[in-house]
Amino acid sequence: MNETTAQAVTAVKAEPFHNEPHTDFSRAENRDAFAQALADVGSQLGREYPLVIDGKAVSSRKSIVSLNPSHSAQAVGRIASATADHAEQAVGTARRAFTQWRKVEPTHRAEYLELIAAEMRNRRFELCAWMVYECGKPWAEADGDVAEAIDFCMYYAQQMRLLAPPVQCDYPGEENSYFYQPRGVAVIISPWNFPLAILAGMTVAALVAGNTVIMKPAEQSSVIAAKLFEMIRDAGVPDGVVTYLPGAGAEVGPVLVSSPEVDLIAFTGSREVGLSINEQAAHTPPSQNHVKKVIAEMGGKNAIIVDEDADLDEAVQGVVGSAFGFAGQKCSACSRVIVLEPAYDSFLERLAGATESLKVGPAEDPGTTVGPVIDEEAQRRIEDYIAIGKDECRTIVSMDVGSLAGEGYYVGPHVFADVEPDNRLVQHEIFGPVVAVLRAEDLDEAFRIANSTDYALTGGMYSRSPKNLQRARTEMRVGNLYLNRSITGALVQRHPFGGYMMSGIGSKAGGHDYLLQFLIPIAVSENTLRRGFAPPPDSEQE
Ligand code: NAD
């Protein structure tokens, strides 16, 4: 970088970024406020939510009924479900809105994000309560989700301020500048497991970069998405810039993804859907004049290696937290534990004890550590894997859900041992509270097993050996490696998050190069030698 460029970059001052603190639930006032929010939101369940296209509420002949996973007879909301026609309408609106939105100053767009973050802070426990009801998130998990959503708003606002000024790289007789412009219409397709944070993160990144946005949330978390849309609208983002388009993914997804008017798709969800989006988006019909950009964050099959000299107290705690937090429904969750032979038996014994101490219950109960899974389909799928585990492996823990069966979608934590590396429990993403423990003779074998899936998202190792930890850094094939700590709970900026191989396409969410994906870089070079002098303003009129 030459001196002029360096000056241009350092001249930009942005407030330092700080992660939003998590709520301290040891304080009675926080517990009381959370309980009050649950009561307030509890009285608002079952309402109807229309689509919002061009700032107008739009009804649909079809709807989605969002159910409370903890008490499946309870409807959290009835949401209009978009049709293919609505999707086309939404794309047209977003395309028209882009002509103005792209001209809004980046710093002004950043201010919208800061307003959205401020509103999230004001409504923090209310938003948490919606997640408790709609997604079965236990208190602390819901709180972390809101904190992350705030972080995304604040961090991407800061990053846009840093990226906005053109970078000058001048030479005698030549003025060169490098700057970014938005891509156009962005379609955001999100999962239900971080119903606020992931949807907000992808949406505000696209928005602050100057794109217009069509938000297609997961069916199971469409009410929380409606709350996010409310906050975007209340922050003053002009009509049409963001569209709220809930609907069945298989129905509206392909219409949005294949539209020639769409420029970018940011997706987070399963590998299967991510790959199909990538394929569809690559198709360029004659009516399309650009190649679409696809960002896809997909699944994981994450392993923790427990070395023979590991502190087993820490390892057990880290594995339990990583495996069973939010009932194992995190893309970063630990679902494989690879233990070195000398530590195997004592680790297993302690893991069993710690797992059995977990409390399965409804998400609104503050004592619950493992809540329900998202829906009946997920429950059935996870139970099928548990049956495979019971059949083909050694069952170490099989927790029953007792009287909760039938009340909601509960699955008790399960631990299986002596699992073979090619077993389906080791190769497939289960997305539930199921852990496979594998034995490794030495570290070479441990790394081989860890790297033996198609995924590369998170991974970890507990060890006291600096040499072995160093090997993990170079030999574990993951996007996010965690050493001697849990492998979930990535924080914006501190732990930019995302994987590769079948875990994702694109830069890490919450990282310094994430926004670049939503922008097009432009370089302008002007020859200033032969410019002559500009005529005085009034000479033009003569
Ligand atoms: P999913 O793939 O079933 O759904 C995700 C979204 O895609 C939803 O909005 C859905 O309606 C939509 N969709 C479904 N079919 C579609 C189609 N044909 N075209 C376009 N869109 C379609 O995933 P999910 O069950 O909501 O979420 C769980 C998955 O998400 C897991 O695999 C998990 O690992 C992954 N995930 C990954 C990350 C990450 O950062 N890598 C984060 C969270 C979740």
Residues whose N, C-alpha, C, O or C-beta is under 5 A from the ligand:
A	BS01	NAD	I189 S190 P191 W192 K216 P217 A218 E219 G247 A248 G249 A250 G253 P254 T268 G269 S270 R271 V273 E297 M298 G299 G300 C331 S503
